[in-house]
Amino acid sequence: MRYLKNYIFGIILLLSACSSNQNLTLNIVHTNDLHSHLLPFNDYADCTLNSSECLGGFARITTFLKQEKQNQNTLILDAGDRFTGTSFYALTKSQYLLPLFQKMPYDVVTLGNHEFDDNLSETEMFLSNWGIPVVVSNMVIPPSETLSQIVKPYVILERGNRKIGVIGLLTTETNVMKPSQITITDIDEALSHAIQQLKQNRVDIIVVLSHIGLDEDKKIAEKFPDIDVIVGGHSHSLLSNDTQQIHRVDDYPIVRNNGKTVIVSTGKGGHFVGKLSVEFDADGHIASYQGDTVSMSYQIKNDISAYQTIVEAEKKLKHILNKEIAFIQQDYGFTTDTNYCSENCFIGEYVATQLHRAYPMVDGVFLNAGSFRRGLKRGIVRYQNLIEVYPYDNEAVLVELTGSELKSFLEHGLSRYQLKDKTNELLQVAGISYMFSATDKKIRFVYINGKPIDLNQKYIFLTSQFLADGGDDYPVKSYRKTGQTIRMILQNQIIKTPDVIRQNTVQIK
């Protein structure tokens, strides 16, 4: 009998070894930067749940993810920024967002910087009740913080008898509100340490779930060749093999290290969901890959349960969101041929100009380009439109800067600038005008109210508390509160003066 047991045990070991030596096809389905877009939408407005013209919507995404989850050896991942971006979140926070995400079969998620826009208790409550693995490796969380029990540097999963390590990364631009003692640490150091630990645990495949932006994803791919797949977010970069996609920035996937590392990303708002199939050999190296981003069009049926939750949210908010504010005579959109705000961004100039009209005593207004999430279309402007243009509850504050300090602010806004790419820090202005070179990122001129800037003179500017508190890595400045939010001032001023004449206050040479 003893020999029989040993024989059976030997057969089991042999079968296990044979299984682990076989190639594995891993299916990775992924989203990023959903930004609470419960409904399908375009660059100017939300659409109806059943719209045949607009893409996205949580009910469609839920259907797609559930279908893909049925496939063998599938990982469903999200690369962060679930909060902020629409009237739903601005008015109800995660009240409807949580039950909708609970319907989506994610395996692992990371955090985005916008998960920290509000009081930390909102994020803690959301993640505690969601109850799925959350990974961020470059975050130090004191044991006294609730998130210390929720967020881990990485997780190890198994698919097809292979160990898969999923590491999380969060952009160092993240501004964690005080009094929290959470700190965001160096990406390279955290990543190196996490990879070492995964190797010690004999992990076969390493996936990085990243919210640091496409350019940074490319850098870590070069620095850390042990990474097999990077699932990215933050920069809203749409990778697609459809060259006709207007917001496409590159092929899907981007390949590095002679095919040993692939990078994927899906744009923003859930217009697309990524679907990557990677074949790994017995040593855990990529043997082949294929995939693309999939359009969340009307051809994907709405998940019934998600649909009902969204309808409930719409009914609750309808009387608030439909309030008519004004009528505008023209469109105020993003930077030409993009879905984001950068140089020559009319919606950025429009909002800054309206704030300057409301506070004519200040020398100028500046706001970060990343604040602007939607344009305005000619016609009736409703309260919902204003929320979607500027979905934050930032208070407007007054800061005193010398001309030299303002010039440094403008230069900081250009420090990460790339032509035809999203740059959150780039300042949108009124009362101020400036020109810069796209090649060397140098300021060519700065004018304040039509006069050349005096570097020694002191000026008073209106900006957001977010920037004055050091958001987007700007220097922290003392300020005087106005007692009004940016959106409140915008709403009151639009009623008085709905339209503006374009001045092209941010010019590129």
SULKAZI-V542747 format. One record per run of one state. SS is the DSSP state (helix for helix, strand for strand, loop for the rest). FROM is the first residue (numbers start at 0). TO is the last residue. Records with the same first field share a line. If there is no record, write none. Layout:
SS=FROM-TO + FROM-TO
This chain:
loop=0-0 + 20-22 + 31-39 + 41-44 + 46-53 + 55-56 + 69-72 + 78-85 + 92-95 + 102-106 + 109-111 + 116-118 + 130-131 + 135-137 + 140-144 + 149-149 + 152-152 + 159-160 + 170-181 + 184-185 + 200-203 + 211-212 + 223-227 + 231-236 + 239-246 + 250-252 + 256-259 + 264-264 + 266-270 + 280-284 + 295-302 + 321-322 + 328-330 + 332-344 + 358-362 + 371-374 + 376-377 + 389-393 + 414-425 + 430-430 + 436-441 + 448-449 + 452-456 + 468-469 + 473-478 + 496-504 + 508-508
helix=1-19 + 57-68 + 86-91 + 96-101 + 112-115 + 119-129 + 145-148 + 186-199 + 213-222 + 303-320 + 345-357 + 368-370 + 382-388 + 402-413 + 464-467 + 470-472 + 485-495
strand=23-30 + 40-40 + 45-45 + 54-54 + 73-77 + 107-108 + 132-134 + 138-139 + 150-151 + 153-158 + 161-169 + 182-183 + 204-210 + 228-230 + 237-238 + 247-249 + 253-255 + 260-263 + 265-265 + 271-279 + 285-294 + 323-327 + 331-331 + 363-367 + 375-375 + 378-381 + 394-401 + 426-429 + 431-435 + 442-447 + 450-451 + 457-463 + 479-484 + 505-507
